[in-house]
Amino acid sequence: MSELITRFIITEKTIRLAEKENKVTIAVPLSASKREIKKQVEKAYGVKVVKVNTAITMKGEKKAVVKLSPESNAFELLTRLGLV
Protein backbone atom coordinates (compact mmCIF):
# COMPACT_ATOMS: atom_id res chain seq x y z
CA MET A 1 0.00 0.00 0.00
CA SER A 2 1.04 3.58 -0.38
CA GLU A 3 1.60 6.16 2.34
CA LEU A 4 -1.62 7.96 1.35
CA ILE A 5 -3.85 4.93 1.92
CA THR A 6 -3.60 4.06 5.60
CA ARG A 7 -6.00 1.10 5.52
CA PHE A 8 -9.25 -0.14 4.06
CA ILE A 9 -12.23 0.06 6.42
CA ILE A 10 -14.09 -3.26 6.36
CA THR A 11 -17.44 -3.44 8.19
CA GLU A 12 -20.85 -4.84 7.30
CA LYS A 13 -21.87 -1.40 6.03
CA THR A 14 -18.79 -0.94 3.82
CA ILE A 15 -19.19 -4.45 2.36
CA ARG A 16 -22.80 -3.56 1.50
CA LEU A 17 -21.60 -0.31 -0.13
CA ALA A 18 -19.07 -2.29 -2.19
CA GLU A 19 -21.71 -4.76 -3.38
CA LYS A 20 -24.62 -2.40 -4.05
CA GLU A 21 -23.09 1.02 -4.81
CA ASN A 22 -19.60 0.06 -6.08
CA LYS A 23 -17.81 2.05 -3.33
CA VAL A 24 -14.76 1.32 -1.18
CA THR A 25 -14.02 3.02 2.15
CA ILE A 26 -10.43 3.95 2.98
CA ALA A 27 -8.77 5.58 6.00
CA VAL A 28 -6.43 8.37 4.85
CA PRO A 29 -4.26 11.03 6.55
CA LEU A 30 -6.02 14.26 7.58
CA SER A 31 -3.87 16.20 5.11
CA ALA A 32 -4.99 14.15 2.05
CA SER A 33 -7.10 15.96 -0.54
CA LYS A 34 -9.81 14.37 -2.67
CA ARG A 35 -7.70 14.85 -5.79
CA GLU A 36 -4.70 13.11 -4.21
CA ILE A 37 -6.87 10.22 -3.00
CA LYS A 38 -8.37 9.76 -6.46
CA LYS A 39 -4.96 9.71 -8.18
CA GLN A 40 -3.47 7.30 -5.65
CA VAL A 41 -6.36 4.80 -5.81
CA GLU A 42 -6.34 4.83 -9.63
CA LYS A 43 -2.57 4.38 -9.77
CA ALA A 44 -2.20 1.78 -7.01
CA TYR A 45 -5.13 -0.49 -7.91
CA GLY A 46 -5.71 0.07 -11.64
CA VAL A 47 -9.34 1.18 -11.30
CA LYS A 48 -11.25 4.24 -12.53
CA VAL A 49 -12.57 6.55 -9.79
CA VAL A 50 -15.77 8.53 -10.41
CA LYS A 51 -16.14 10.40 -7.10
CA VAL A 52 -14.49 10.79 -3.69
CA ASN A 53 -16.35 11.84 -0.53
CA THR A 54 -14.43 12.50 2.68
CA ALA A 55 -15.42 12.80 6.33
CA ILE A 56 -13.68 13.19 9.67
CA THR A 57 -14.78 10.49 12.13
CA MET A 58 -15.42 11.07 15.83
CA LYS A 59 -12.11 9.29 16.50
CA GLY A 60 -10.35 12.07 14.57
CA GLU A 61 -9.57 9.91 11.51
CA LYS A 62 -10.30 10.97 7.95
CA LYS A 63 -12.14 8.44 5.83
CA ALA A 64 -12.74 8.52 2.11
CA VAL A 65 -15.65 6.81 0.37
CA VAL A 66 -14.45 6.20 -3.19
CA LYS A 67 -17.02 5.47 -5.91
CA LEU A 68 -15.62 3.40 -8.76
CA SER A 69 -16.78 3.49 -12.38
CA PRO A 70 -19.11 0.72 -13.61
CA GLU A 71 -16.25 -1.10 -15.39
CA SER A 72 -14.33 -1.33 -12.07
CA ASN A 73 -15.94 -3.59 -9.46
CA ALA A 74 -15.37 -2.56 -5.82
CA PHE A 75 -16.18 -5.99 -4.37
CA GLU A 76 -13.77 -7.69 -6.79
CA LEU A 77 -11.05 -5.19 -5.76
CA LEU A 78 -11.56 -6.04 -2.08
CA THR A 79 -11.51 -9.75 -2.91
CA ARG A 80 -8.34 -9.39 -4.99
CA LEU A 81 -6.63 -7.64 -2.07
CA GLY A 82 -7.72 -10.47 0.25
CA LEU A 83 -9.87 -8.26 2.46
CA VAL A 84 -13.17 -10.10 1.95
C-alpha distances in whole Angstrom, upper triangle without the diagonal:
4,7,8,7,8,8,10,14,16,20,23,23,19,20,23,22,19,22,25,24,21,18,15,15,12,12,12,14,17,17,15,17,18,18,15,13,14,14,10,10,13,11,8,9,13,15,17,17,21,20,18,20,19,21,21,22,25,22,22,18,17,16,15,17,16,19,18,21,23,22,19,19,17,18,17,13,13,15,14,10,13,13,17
4,5,6,8,10,12,15,18,22,25,24,21,22,25,23,21,24,27,25,22,19,16,15,12,12,10,11,15,15,12,15,15,15,12,11,13,12,8,9,12,10,8,11,14,15,17,17,20,20,17,19,18,20,20,21,24,22,21,17,16,15,15,17,16,19,19,21,24,23,20,21,18,20,20,16,16,18,17,14,17,16,20
4,6,6,10,13,16,19,22,25,25,22,23,26,24,23,26,28,26,24,21,17,16,12,11,9,9,12,12,10,13,15,15,11,11,14,13,10,11,14,13,11,14,17,18,20,19,22,21,18,19,17,19,18,20,22,20,18,15,14,14,15,17,17,20,21,24,27,26,23,23,21,23,23,19,18,21,20,17,19,18,22
4,6,9,11,14,18,21,24,23,20,22,24,22,21,24,26,23,21,18,15,13,10,9,6,7,10,9,7,10,11,12,8,7,10,10,7,9,12,12,10,13,16,16,17,16,18,17,14,15,14,15,16,17,20,18,16,13,11,11,11,14,14,17,18,21,24,24,21,21,19,21,21,18,18,21,20,17,19,18,21
4,6,8,11,14,17,20,20,16,18,21,19,17,21,23,21,18,15,12,10,7,6,5,8,11,12,9,12,12,13,10,8,11,11,8,8,12,12,10,11,15,15,16,15,18,16,13,14,13,15,15,16,19,17,16,12,11,10,10,12,12,15,16,19,22,22,19,19,16,18,18,15,14,17,17,13,16,15,18
4,7,10,13,16,19,19,16,18,21,19,18,22,24,22,20,17,13,11,7,5,5,7,11,12,11,14,15,16,13,11,14,15,12,12,15,15,13,14,18,18,20,18,21,19,16,16,14,15,14,14,17,15,14,10,10,10,11,13,14,18,19,22,25,25,21,21,18,19,20,16,15,18,18,14,16,14,17
4,6,9,13,16,16,13,15,18,17,16,19,21,20,18,15,11,9,6,5,7,10,13,15,14,16,16,18,16,13,15,16,13,12,16,16,13,14,17,17,19,18,20,19,16,16,14,15,15,14,17,15,15,11,11,10,11,12,13,16,17,21,23,23,20,19,15,16,17,14,12,15,15,12,13,11,14
4,6,10,13,13,10,11,14,13,12,15,18,16,14,12,8,6,4,6,9,12,15,17,15,17,16,18,16,13,14,16,14,11,15,16,13,13,16,15,17,16,18,17,14,15,14,15,15,14,17,16,16,13,12,9,10,10,11,14,15,18,20,21,17,15,12,12,14,11,9,12,13,10,11,8,11
4,7,10,10,7,9,12,11,11,14,16,16,15,11,8,5,5,7,10,14,16,18,16,18,17,20,18,15,17,19,17,14,18,19,17,16,19,18,19,17,19,17,15,14,13,13,14,12,15,14,15,11,11,8,10,10,12,14,16,20,21,22,19,17,13,13,15,13,10,14,15,13,13,10,11
4,7,8,6,7,10,10,10,12,15,15,14,12,9,8,9,10,14,17,19,22,20,22,20,23,22,18,19,22,19,17,20,21,19,17,20,19,21,19,21,19,17,17,16,16,17,15,17,16,18,15,15,12,13,12,13,15,17,20,21,22,19,16,12,11,14,13,9,12,14,12,11,8,8
4,5,5,6,9,10,11,12,14,15,15,13,11,9,11,13,16,20,21,24,22,24,22,25,24,21,22,24,22,20,23,25,22,20,23,22,23,21,22,21,19,18,17,16,17,15,17,16,18,16,16,13,14,13,15,17,18,22,22,24,21,18,14,13,16,15,12,14,17,15,14,11,10
4,6,5,6,9,10,11,12,14,14,13,12,12,14,16,20,23,24,27,25,26,24,27,27,23,24,27,25,22,24,27,24,22,25,23,24,22,23,21,20,19,19,18,20,17,19,19,21,19,19,16,16,15,17,17,19,22,22,23,21,18,14,13,16,16,13,15,18,17,16,12,11
4,5,5,6,9,10,10,11,12,11,10,10,13,15,18,22,22,25,23,24,22,25,25,21,22,25,23,20,23,26,24,22,24,22,22,20,20,19,17,16,16,16,17,15,17,18,20,18,17,14,14,12,14,15,17,20,20,22,20,17,14,13,16,16,14,16,19,18,18,14,13
4,5,5,6,9,10,10,10,8,7,6,10,12,16,19,20,23,21,21,19,22,21,18,18,21,20,17,19,22,20,18,20,18,19,17,17,16,15,14,14,14,16,15,17,18,19,16,15,12,11,9,11,12,14,17,18,19,17,14,10,10,14,13,11,13,16,15,15,12,11
4,5,5,6,9,10,10,9,8,9,12,15,18,22,23,26,23,24,22,24,24,20,20,23,21,18,20,22,20,18,20,18,19,18,19,18,17,17,18,18,20,18,21,21,22,20,19,15,14,12,13,13,14,17,17,18,16,12,9,8,11,12,9,11,14,14,13,10,8
4,5,5,6,8,9,9,10,11,15,17,21,24,25,28,25,25,23,25,25,22,21,24,23,20,22,24,23,20,22,19,20,18,18,18,17,17,18,19,21,19,22,22,24,21,20,17,16,13,14,13,14,17,16,18,16,13,10,9,13,14,12,14,17,17,17,14,12
4,6,5,5,6,5,7,9,12,15,18,22,23,25,22,22,19,21,22,18,18,21,20,17,19,22,21,18,20,17,17,15,15,14,14,13,15,16,18,18,21,21,22,20,18,14,13,9,10,9,11,14,14,16,14,11,9,9,13,13,12,14,17,17,17,14,13
4,6,6,5,5,6,9,12,15,18,22,23,25,22,22,19,21,21,17,17,19,19,15,16,19,18,15,17,14,15,13,14,14,14,14,16,18,20,20,23,23,24,21,19,15,13,10,10,9,9,12,12,14,11,8,5,5,9,9,8,11,13,14,14,12,11
4,6,6,8,9,12,16,19,22,26,27,29,26,26,23,24,25,21,20,23,22,18,19,22,21,18,19,16,17,16,16,17,17,18,20,21,24,23,26,26,27,24,22,19,17,14,13,12,12,13,12,14,12,8,7,6,9,11,10,11,14,15,16,14,11
4,6,8,11,13,17,20,23,27,28,29,26,26,22,24,25,22,20,23,23,20,20,24,23,20,21,17,17,16,15,16,17,17,19,21,23,23,26,27,28,25,23,19,17,14,13,11,12,13,11,14,13,10,9,9,12,14,14,15,18,19,19,17,15
4,6,9,12,15,19,21,24,25,26,23,22,19,21,22,19,17,20,21,17,18,21,21,18,19,15,15,13,12,12,13,13,16,18,21,21,24,25,26,23,21,17,15,11,10,8,9,10,10,13,12,10,9,10,13,14,14,16,18,19,20,18,16
4,7,10,13,17,19,23,24,25,22,21,18,19,20,17,15,18,18,14,15,18,18,15,15,12,11,10,10,11,12,13,16,18,21,22,25,26,26,23,20,16,14,10,9,6,6,8,8,10,8,6,5,7,10,10,11,13,15,16,17,15,14
4,7,10,13,15,19,20,22,18,18,15,16,17,14,13,16,15,12,13,17,16,14,15,12,12,9,10,9,9,10,13,15,18,18,21,22,22,19,16,13,10,6,5,4,6,9,10,13,10,9,6,8,11,10,10,13,15,15,16,14,14
4,7,10,12,16,18,19,16,17,14,16,16,12,12,15,14,10,12,15,14,12,14,11,12,10,12,11,10,11,12,14,16,16,20,20,20,16,14,10,8,6,5,7,8,12,13,14,11,10,6,8,11,9,8,12,13,12,14,11,12
4,7,10,13,15,17,14,15,13,16,15,11,12,15,14,11,14,17,15,14,16,14,15,13,14,12,10,10,10,11,13,12,16,16,16,12,11,7,6,4,6,9,11,15,17,18,15,14,10,11,14,12,10,14,15,14,15,12,13
4,6,10,12,14,12,13,12,14,13,9,11,14,12,10,13,15,13,13,16,15,16,13,15,13,10,10,9,11,12,12,16,15,14,10,9,6,5,6,8,11,13,17,19,20,16,16,12,14,16,13,11,15,16,13,15,12,14
4,7,9,12,10,12,12,15,13,10,13,15,13,12,16,17,15,16,19,18,19,16,18,16,12,12,10,10,10,10,13,12,11,7,6,4,6,9,11,14,16,20,23,24,20,19,16,17,19,16,14,18,19,16,17,14,17
4,7,8,7,9,10,13,10,8,12,13,11,11,15,16,14,16,18,18,19,16,18,16,12,12,9,10,10,11,14,13,11,8,6,6,7,10,12,15,17,21,24,24,21,21,18,20,21,18,17,20,20,17,19,17,20
4,5,6,9,11,13,11,10,14,15,13,14,17,18,17,19,21,21,21,19,21,18,14,14,11,11,10,12,15,13,10,7,6,8,10,14,15,19,21,24,27,28,25,25,21,23,25,21,20,24,24,21,23,20,23
4,6,8,11,13,12,11,15,16,15,16,20,20,20,21,24,23,23,20,21,18,15,13,10,10,8,11,13,12,9,7,5,9,10,14,16,20,22,25,28,29,26,27,23,26,27,24,23,27,27,24,26,23,26
4,7,10,12,10,11,14,15,14,16,19,19,19,21,23,23,23,20,21,18,15,14,11,12,11,14,17,16,12,11,9,11,12,16,17,20,22,25,29,30,27,27,25,27,28,25,25,28,28,25,27,25,28
4,7,8,6,7,10,11,10,12,15,16,16,18,20,19,19,16,17,15,12,12,10,11,12,15,18,17,14,11,9,10,10,13,13,17,19,21,25,26,23,24,21,24,25,22,22,25,25,22,25,23,26
4,5,5,6,9,10,11,12,14,15,16,18,19,18,17,14,15,12,10,10,9,11,12,16,19,19,16,14,10,11,10,13,12,15,17,20,23,24,22,23,21,24,25,22,22,26,26,24,26,25,27
4,5,5,6,9,10,11,12,14,15,16,17,16,14,11,11,9,6,7,7,11,13,16,20,20,17,15,11,11,8,10,9,12,14,16,20,21,19,20,18,21,23,20,20,24,24,22,25,23,25
4,5,5,6,9,10,11,12,14,16,16,15,13,10,11,10,8,11,11,15,17,20,23,23,21,18,15,14,11,13,11,13,14,16,20,20,19,21,19,23,23,20,22,25,24,23,26,25,27
4,5,5,6,9,10,11,12,14,15,15,14,12,13,12,10,12,12,15,17,19,23,22,20,17,14,13,11,13,12,15,15,17,21,21,19,21,19,22,23,19,20,24,23,21,24,23,25
4,6,5,6,9,10,10,12,13,13,12,10,12,10,8,10,10,13,15,17,21,20,18,15,11,10,8,10,9,12,13,15,19,19,16,18,16,19,20,16,17,21,20,18,21,19,22
4,6,5,6,9,10,11,11,10,9,6,8,8,7,10,11,15,17,20,23,23,21,18,15,13,10,10,8,10,10,12,16,16,14,16,14,18,18,15,17,20,19,18,21,20,22
4,6,5,6,8,10,10,10,9,8,11,11,11,14,15,18,20,23,26,26,23,20,17,16,13,14,11,13,12,14,18,17,15,17,16,20,20,16,18,21,20,18,22,21,24
4,5,5,6,8,10,10,11,10,13,13,12,15,15,18,19,21,25,24,22,18,16,14,12,14,11,14,13,15,19,18,15,17,15,18,18,15,16,19,17,16,19,19,21
4,5,5,6,8,7,8,8,11,11,10,13,14,17,19,21,24,23,22,18,16,13,11,11,9,11,10,12,15,15,12,13,12,15,15,11,13,16,14,13,16,16,18
4,6,6,5,5,6,6,10,12,12,15,17,20,22,24,28,27,26,22,19,17,14,14,10,11,9,11,14,13,10,13,12,16,15,12,14,17,15,15,18,18,20
4,6,6,8,9,10,14,15,15,18,19,22,24,26,29,28,27,23,20,19,16,17,14,15,13,14,17,16,13,16,15,18,17,13,16,18,16,15,19,19,21
4,6,8,11,12,16,16,16,19,19,22,23,25,28,27,25,22,19,18,15,16,14,15,14,16,18,17,14,15,14,16,15,11,13,15,13,12,15,16,18
4,6,9,10,14,16,15,18,19,22,24,25,28,27,26,22,20,18,15,15,12,13,11,13,15,13,10,11,11,13,11,8,10,12,10,9,13,14,16
4,7,10,13,15,16,19,21,24,26,27,31,30,29,25,23,20,18,17,14,14,11,12,14,11,9,11,12,14,12,10,13,14,12,12,16,17,19
4,6,10,12,13,17,19,22,25,26,30,29,28,24,22,19,16,14,11,10,7,8,10,8,6,8,9,12,11,9,12,14,12,13,16,17,18
4,7,10,11,15,18,21,24,26,29,29,28,25,22,19,15,14,10,9,6,6,9,8,6,10,10,14,13,12,15,17,16,16,20,20,20
4,6,8,11,14,18,21,22,26,26,25,22,18,16,12,11,7,6,5,6,10,10,8,11,10,14,15,13,15,18,17,17,20,19,20
4,7,10,14,17,21,23,26,27,26,23,19,17,13,11,8,6,5,6,9,11,10,12,12,16,17,15,17,20,20,20,23,22,23
4,7,10,14,17,19,23,24,22,20,16,14,10,8,6,5,7,9,12,14,13,14,13,17,18,16,18,21,21,21,24,22,23
4,7,10,14,16,20,20,19,16,12,10,6,6,5,6,9,12,15,17,15,16,14,17,19,16,17,21,21,20,23,21,22
4,7,11,13,16,18,16,14,10,8,6,5,7,8,12,15,17,20,18,18,15,18,21,19,19,22,23,22,24,21,22
4,7,10,13,14,13,10,7,6,4,6,9,11,15,18,21,23,20,20,17,20,22,20,19,23,24,22,24,21,23
4,6,10,11,10,8,6,5,7,8,12,14,18,21,24,26,23,23,20,22,24,22,21,25,26,24,25,22,23
4,7,8,6,6,4,6,9,11,15,18,21,24,27,29,26,26,22,24,27,24,23,26,27,25,26,23,25
4,5,5,5,6,7,10,12,16,19,22,26,28,30,27,26,22,23,26,24,22,25,27,24,25,22,23
4,5,7,9,11,14,16,20,23,26,29,31,34,31,29,26,26,29,27,25,28,30,27,28,24,25
4,6,9,11,14,17,20,23,26,30,32,34,31,29,25,26,29,27,24,27,29,26,26,23,24
4,7,10,13,16,19,23,25,29,32,33,30,29,26,27,29,27,25,28,29,26,27,24,26
4,6,10,13,16,19,22,26,28,30,27,26,22,23,26,23,21,24,25,22,23,20,22
4,7,10,13,16,19,23,25,27,24,23,20,22,24,21,20,23,24,21,23,20,22
4,7,10,13,16,19,22,24,21,20,16,18,21,18,17,20,21,19,20,17,19
4,6,10,12,16,19,20,17,17,14,16,19,16,15,19,20,18,20,17,19
4,7,10,13,16,18,15,14,11,14,16,14,14,17,19,17,19,16,17
4,6,10,13,14,12,12,9,12,14,12,13,16,17,16,18,16,17
4,7,9,12,10,10,8,12,14,12,13,16,17,17,19,18,18
4,7,8,6,7,7,10,11,10,12,15,15,16,18,17,17
4,6,5,8,9,12,13,12,15,17,17,18,21,20,20
4,5,7,9,12,12,13,15,17,17,19,21,21,20
4,6,10,12,11,12,15,16,15,18,20,20,20
4,6,9,8,8,11,13,12,14,17,17,17
4,6,5,6,9,10,11,13,14,14,13
4,5,5,6,9,10,11,13,11,11
4,5,5,6,9,10,11,10,8
4,5,5,6,9,10,10,9
4,5,5,6,9,9,9
4,5,5,6,5,6
4,5,5,6,5
4,5,8,8
4,6,8
4,6
4
